[in-house]
């Protein structure tokens, strides 16, 4: 899905949740159906999703968690013959949500939408697919501001997953080996270009200058992070963002930053200024290196420091499959720190943890 801030697709992450006094049960029942139980690998695949408020109170849901319009997050869990099919849509980095970012579903009301899946998931390989709607239950009852205050005060409640039963689909498409050959041919067809920065989306001369400075900041941050890891250091800076040390996890972090710094310093970058979303920093498509779309919040961010322009580029660069293939399990420093404690493996797969490790603000050794 286009990658974002404050949304976590992990049921343990703390996006916007209910206060401790709020209703505990998930108020939205989710069902889905497919147009057909079988499809060809060359066909577009659509799923119809219905969200019904089964509670007695209005339920609010972040709009990018709802099946409205083009997918903006990986809100579906899809497997092929029991193996996960990764989300390949855009990954957003967003600012904290406000009231306008929620849709309201009244008691007894249903929201039904038909969503295309094949533009965000690879459904071209032959096999049996199981498709379910699967996100963290991010619902608010009553006063939004009071719930935001509860969130800031740390008054969280464990949320039930907002999910559905799986719908099954048989796809008659490429064999797995044919798919690997096709992907290899696509990769080999791309000739790596020398480092350079190109601009699309009508970037003004002022913004082009800012973006060049941001690339330099990202290069410096990722180089500093790599130097730390090359030195074998595993101090508070490492453990804060990546959790308890193990040699295997440390090697993964080092590999990621080797790739991030190399990409920031040697690859041809395309920076696009066409995104007008004020609540979004940037987004990328993980299968389309090295193009980064900059949005409204990016231009107001500091050049360095927490949630900076340079850090945003590190965050987005880590999403590309050929770099580190990170996902978004948690957003914001507090949630990223908690993730490092509770699940170091997920922290190593989380873009914000890479950004905050690189920004190192406040500085740690």
Secondary structure, 3 states (H helix, E strand, C coil): CCCCCCCCCCCCCCCCCCCCCCCCCCCEEEEEEECCCEEECCCCCEEEEEEEECCCCCEEEEHHHCCCCCCCCCCEEEEECCEECCECCEEEEECCCCHHHEEEECCCCEEEEEEECCCCECCCECEEEEEEEEEECCEECCCHHHHHHHHHCCCCCCCCEEECCCEEEEEECECHHHHHHHHHHHHHCCCCCCCEEEEECCCCHHHHHHHHHHHHHHHHHHHHHHHHHHCCCCCHHHHHHHCCCCHHHHHHHHHHHHHHHHHHHHCEEEEECCCCCCCEEEEEECCCCCEEEECHHHHHCCCCCCCCHHHHHHHHHHHCCCCCCCECCCCCHHHHHHHHHHCHHHHCCEHHHHHHHHHCCCCCC
